[in-house]
Amino acid sequence: MKTRVTRLGGLLAAYQRRDPAARSKLEIFLLYPGVHAVIYHRIAHWLLEHKLRFLARAVSQWARFWTGIEIHPGAKIGRRLVIDHGMGIVIGETAEIGDDCLLYQGVTLGGTGKDQGKRHPTLGNNVLVGSGAKVLGPFRVGDNSRIAAGAVVLREVPDNCTAVGVPAHVVRLQGRPVFFADDVDQISVEDPVMLELRELRSRVKRLEEKEHLQNEKPDFYLERIDEYDLPEYII
Ligand SMILES: CC(C)(COP(=O)(O)OP(=O)(O)OC[C@H]1O[C@@H](n2cnc3c(N)ncnc32)[C@H](O)[C@@H]1OP(=O)(O)O)[C@@H](O)C(=O)NCCC(=O)NCCS
């Protein structure tokens, strides 16, 4: 019991840290839909683990009705999850969320409809998902990463990254801009024109050798003409 109260205290403190508009813990406890959704989810998850599927779903749907936040009872949620504003949030059955994550309104942690079994994403610790962002598929969003508002993430996001856009791409790594041109080895790549010239030179050399053979030893050449793959104009 004492642990549960401490955990609740940690959750409320997380709201105070993350939301500048949040005042007292009592106000957060009584009025914040994100807090209610997480508490309901703990109950629903416990019921599901004790094979009380119908009751688990009933609690989850009740929470959705009150908060606008739908968390499937099967989802695994870490400590101190802050759901700012709530409304329009969907967290799928096989989604996993690490500790200290922050979700804004309209976030979906869903599936693409193409996968079976694990279908929903896994968020690492301290992940921020901006309002309206959709994270779809059974991949991982790394620790301390940020998903921009409105992004649609369809692929894994490494640790400490910022992903933006539709489909989302990484624009910041460890807080620094990502320039893909920097990743390309532009010094040790082979010059394609040189490669073509080298190939042409070796073909000319082969043809010269064959021509020389034809002129020097015509009989020998004629006996073995089939072995040479020469163009018609030379034969
Ligand atoms: C992505 C976000 C977390 C900022 O992360 P960050 O690592 O500090 O990234 P930056 O602000 O440095 O922006 C990085 C680049 O992404 C762009 N960017 C930021 N947010 C974006 C968005 N939502 N959509 C598209 N591009 C975005 C920036 O313009 C910048 O582009 P540049 O590289 O051309 O300069 C923030 O912009 C965001 O979307 N937060 C969500 C907040 C939210 O949902 N609030 C709702 C309150 S009710």
The ligand as an SDF file (V2000), in Angstrom:
LIG
                    3D

 48 50  0  0  0  0  0  0  0  0999 V2000
    9.7950   18.1520  -32.0000 C   0  0  0  0  0  0  0  0  0  0  0  0
    9.7780   18.9950  -30.7400 C   0  0  0  0  0  0  0  0  0  0  0  0
    9.6370   18.1070  -29.5100 C   0  0  0  0  0  0  0  0  0  0  0  0
   11.0910   19.7770  -30.6270 C   0  0  0  0  0  0  0  0  0  0  0  0
   12.1930   18.8980  -30.5400 O   0  0  0  0  0  0  0  0  0  0  0  0
   13.6860   19.4550  -30.6760 P   0  0  0  0  0  0  0  0  0  0  0  0
   14.6190   18.2840  -30.5920 O   0  0  0  0  0  0  0  0  0  0  0  0
   13.8950   20.5640  -29.7090 O   0  0  0  0  0  0  0  0  0  0  0  0
   13.6900   19.9700  -32.1750 O   0  0  0  0  0  0  0  0  0  0  0  0
   13.8400   21.4630  -32.7420 P   0  0  0  0  0  0  0  0  0  0  0  0
   12.8320   22.3830  -32.1410 O   0  0  0  0  0  0  0  0  0  0  0  0
   15.2810   21.8280  -32.6540 O   0  0  0  0  0  0  0  0  0  0  0  0
   13.4170   21.2370  -34.2710 O   0  0  0  0  0  0  0  0  0  0  0  0
   14.1520   20.3890  -35.1220 C   0  0  0  0  0  0  0  0  0  0  0  0
   13.6550   20.5950  -36.5420 C   0  0  0  0  0  0  0  0  0  0  0  0
   12.3500   20.0040  -36.6490 O   0  0  0  0  0  0  0  0  0  0  0  0
   11.3880   20.9900  -37.0590 C   0  0  0  0  0  0  0  0  0  0  0  0
   10.1650   20.7090  -36.3300 N   0  0  0  0  0  0  0  0  0  0  0  0
    9.9130   20.8480  -35.0120 C   0  0  0  0  0  0  0  0  0  0  0  0
    8.6760   20.4600  -34.7130 N   0  0  0  0  0  0  0  0  0  0  0  0
    8.1120   20.0540  -35.8770 C   0  0  0  0  0  0  0  0  0  0  0  0
    6.8320   19.5450  -36.2060 C   0  0  0  0  0  0  0  0  0  0  0  0
    5.8850   19.3580  -35.2850 N   0  0  0  0  0  0  0  0  0  0  0  0
    6.5920   19.1960  -37.5030 N   0  0  0  0  0  0  0  0  0  0  0  0
    7.5460   19.3840  -38.4480 C   0  0  0  0  0  0  0  0  0  0  0  0
    8.7820   19.8630  -38.1890 N   0  0  0  0  0  0  0  0  0  0  0  0
    9.0620   20.2040  -36.9140 C   0  0  0  0  0  0  0  0  0  0  0  0
   12.0070   22.3300  -36.6770 C   0  0  0  0  0  0  0  0  0  0  0  0
   11.5220   23.3550  -37.4960 O   0  0  0  0  0  0  0  0  0  0  0  0
   13.4730   22.0510  -36.9290 C   0  0  0  0  0  0  0  0  0  0  0  0
   13.7270   22.1320  -38.3260 O   0  0  0  0  0  0  0  0  0  0  0  0
   15.1730   22.5880  -38.9230 P   0  0  0  0  0  0  0  0  0  0  0  0
   16.0890   21.4120  -38.6970 O   0  0  0  0  0  0  0  0  0  0  0  0
   14.8920   22.8190  -40.3620 O   0  0  0  0  0  0  0  0  0  0  0  0
   15.5890   23.7860  -38.1410 O   0  0  0  0  0  0  0  0  0  0  0  0
    8.6470   20.0380  -30.7500 C   0  0  0  0  0  0  0  0  0  0  0  0
    8.7600   20.8530  -31.9160 O   0  0  0  0  0  0  0  0  0  0  0  0
    7.2630   19.3990  -30.7330 C   0  0  0  0  0  0  0  0  0  0  0  0
    6.7050   19.0520  -31.7690 O   0  0  0  0  0  0  0  0  0  0  0  0
    6.7280   19.2430  -29.4920 N   0  0  0  0  0  0  0  0  0  0  0  0
    5.4140   18.7180  -29.2720 C   0  0  0  0  0  0  0  0  0  0  0  0
    4.7000   19.7130  -28.4130 C   0  0  0  0  0  0  0  0  0  0  0  0
    3.2090   19.4860  -28.4020 C   0  0  0  0  0  0  0  0  0  0  0  0
    2.6740   18.5520  -28.9430 O   0  0  0  0  0  0  0  0  0  0  0  0
    2.5430   20.3770  -27.7050 N   0  0  0  0  0  0  0  0  0  0  0  0
    1.1490   20.3170  -27.5350 C   0  0  0  0  0  0  0  0  0  0  0  0
    0.8110   21.1970  -26.3660 C   0  0  0  0  0  0  0  0  0  0  0  0
   -0.8800   21.2300  -26.1100 S   0  0  0  0  0  0  0  0  0  0  0  0
  1  2  1  0
  2  3  1  0
  2  4  1  0
  2 36  1  0
  4  5  1  0
  5  6  1  0
  6  7  2  0
  6  8  1  0
  6  9  1  0
  9 10  1  0
 10 11  2  0
 10 12  1  0
 10 13  1  0
 13 14  1  0
 14 15  1  0
 15 16  1  0
 15 30  1  0
 16 17  1  0
 17 18  1  0
 17 28  1  0
 18 19  1  0
 18 27  1  0
 19 20  2  0
 20 21  1  0
 21 22  1  0
 21 27  2  0
 22 23  1  0
 22 24  2  0
 24 25  1  0
 25 26  2  0
 26 27  1  0
 28 29  1  0
 28 30  1  0
 30 31  1  0
 31 32  1  0
 32 33  2  0
 32 34  1  0
 32 35  1  0
 36 37  1  0
 36 38  1  0
 38 39  2  0
 38 40  1  0
 40 41  1  0
 41 42  1  0
 42 43  1  0
 43 44  2  0
 43 45  1  0
 45 46  1  0
 46 47  1  0
 47 48  1  0
M  END
$$$$
